[in-house]
Amino acid sequence: MAVPKKKTSKGKRNQRHAQWKAKASVAAQKALSIGKAVLSGRAQGFVYPINDDESEA
């Protein structure tokens, strides 16, 4: 199993953590944007299932 040869500094660790958090924020914004587009009917470029049961009732 691979192990690090030297201890990672607090600065490097914090930098990695901040980068990871920033990626999560961007992904959340994209997901919210796509959700809003689907709900408003402006969605383009992807296909999502529509229940036929709801439209017939």
Secondary structure as GFF3:
##gff-version 3
##sequence-region A 1 57
A	DSSP	alpha_helix	10	40	.	.	.	ID=ss1
A	DSSP	alpha_helix	52	56	.	.	.	ID=ss2
###
